[in-house]
Amino acid sequence: MTAPDHDHDDAPAAPDHDHDDAPAAPDHDHDDAPAAPGADELSVRDRALLALERRPWPGPGAKERAIREELGISPVRYYQLLNALIEDERALREDAVTVNRLRRVRDARRGRR
């Protein structure tokens, strides 16, 4: 029996250049990072925004409380996301009634300014 050849064990490992130069993945806040849906699908967050908007609200403050508790974002951020979402054709396909109602409300507010 011959001893195994260990000459290569003493040499330092060659650096893996395929991975060393790759930039690190950006660290996104969870409320800004959309899920990875298919090109024609809304993210889970976008669906949650529409679902929250469909619900009736018993009084002032209830919706804002639900936004904070259920979505974990501020009401200001919620409305920013919602305003962008109602321009998305995928949202219109997902929930045309809600999206068209929100567009009408937005357009009426713009008309009063």
C-alpha positions as CSV (number, residue, x, y, z in Angstrom):
1,M,0.0,0.0,0.0
2,T,1.2,3.4,-0.8
3,A,0.5,6.5,1.3
4,P,-2.1,8.9,-0.1
5,D,-0.7,11.9,-1.9
6,H,-1.2,15.0,0.3
7,D,0.9,17.4,-1.7
8,H,-2.1,19.5,-2.6
9,D,-3.3,19.8,1.0
10,D,-0.3,22.0,1.9
11,A,-1.0,24.5,-0.8
12,P,-3.4,27.4,0.0
13,A,-6.7,27.2,-1.7
14,A,-7.2,29.3,-4.8
15,P,-9.6,32.2,-4.2
16,D,-13.0,31.7,-5.7
17,H,-13.2,34.8,-7.9
18,D,-16.7,34.0,-9.1
19,H,-18.1,34.8,-5.7
20,D,-15.5,37.2,-4.1
21,D,-16.3,40.1,-6.4
22,A,-20.0,39.7,-6.3
23,P,-21.8,42.7,-4.6
24,A,-23.6,41.9,-1.5
25,A,-27.4,41.7,-1.8
26,P,-29.1,44.9,-0.6
27,D,-30.7,44.8,2.8
28,H,-34.3,46.0,2.3
29,D,-36.8,46.9,4.9
30,H,-39.6,44.2,4.9
31,D,-42.4,46.6,4.0
32,D,-40.6,48.0,1.0
33,A,-39.4,44.6,-0.4
34,P,-42.1,43.1,-2.5
35,A,-42.4,39.3,-2.6
36,A,-41.2,37.6,-5.7
37,P,-44.4,37.0,-7.5
38,G,-44.7,36.1,-11.2
39,A,-44.7,39.0,-13.6
40,D,-48.5,39.1,-13.6
41,E,-49.1,38.6,-9.9
42,L,-49.4,41.0,-7.0
43,S,-47.2,40.6,-4.0
44,V,-48.6,39.3,-0.7
45,R,-48.2,42.8,0.7
46,D,-50.1,44.4,-2.3
47,R,-52.9,41.9,-1.8
48,A,-53.0,42.7,1.9
49,L,-53.3,46.4,1.1
50,L,-56.3,45.8,-1.2
51,A,-57.9,43.5,1.4
52,L,-57.6,46.1,4.1
53,E,-59.0,48.7,1.8
54,R,-62.1,46.5,1.0
55,R,-63.1,46.3,4.7
56,P,-65.7,48.5,6.3
57,W,-64.5,50.6,9.3
58,P,-66.6,51.2,12.3
59,G,-65.2,54.5,13.3
60,P,-62.2,56.9,13.2
61,G,-58.9,55.4,14.2
62,A,-59.9,51.7,13.6
63,K,-58.4,51.6,10.1
64,E,-55.2,53.3,11.2
65,R,-54.9,50.9,14.1
66,A,-55.4,47.9,11.8
67,I,-52.7,49.3,9.4
68,R,-50.2,49.4,12.2
69,E,-51.1,46.1,13.8
70,E,-51.8,43.9,10.7
71,L,-49.3,45.4,8.2
72,G,-46.7,46.7,10.6
73,I,-46.4,50.0,8.7
74,S,-47.5,53.6,9.4
75,P,-50.7,54.9,7.9
76,V,-48.6,57.4,5.9
77,R,-46.6,54.6,4.3
78,Y,-49.8,52.6,3.7
79,Y,-51.3,55.4,1.7
80,Q,-48.1,56.0,-0.2
81,L,-48.1,52.3,-1.2
82,L,-51.8,52.3,-1.9
83,N,-51.6,55.3,-4.2
84,A,-48.8,53.6,-6.2
85,L,-50.8,50.3,-6.2
86,I,-53.9,51.7,-7.8
87,E,-51.9,52.7,-10.8
88,D,-50.8,49.1,-11.3
89,E,-52.8,47.2,-13.9
90,R,-52.2,44.0,-11.9
91,A,-54.2,45.5,-9.0
92,L,-57.0,46.4,-11.4
93,R,-57.2,42.8,-12.6
94,E,-57.0,41.5,-9.0
95,D,-59.7,43.8,-7.6
96,A,-61.3,46.1,-10.1
97,V,-64.1,47.3,-7.8
98,T,-61.8,48.5,-5.1
99,V,-59.2,49.9,-7.4
100,N,-61.8,51.8,-9.5
101,R,-63.4,53.2,-6.3
102,L,-60.0,54.4,-5.0
103,R,-59.3,56.0,-8.4
104,R,-62.6,57.8,-8.3
105,V,-62.0,59.1,-4.8
106,R,-58.5,60.3,-5.8
107,D,-59.8,62.0,-8.9
108,A,-62.6,63.7,-7.0
109,R,-60.0,65.1,-4.4
110,R,-57.8,66.3,-7.2
111,G,-60.8,68.1,-8.8
112,R,-61.5,70.0,-5.5
113,R,-58.0,71.4,-5.3
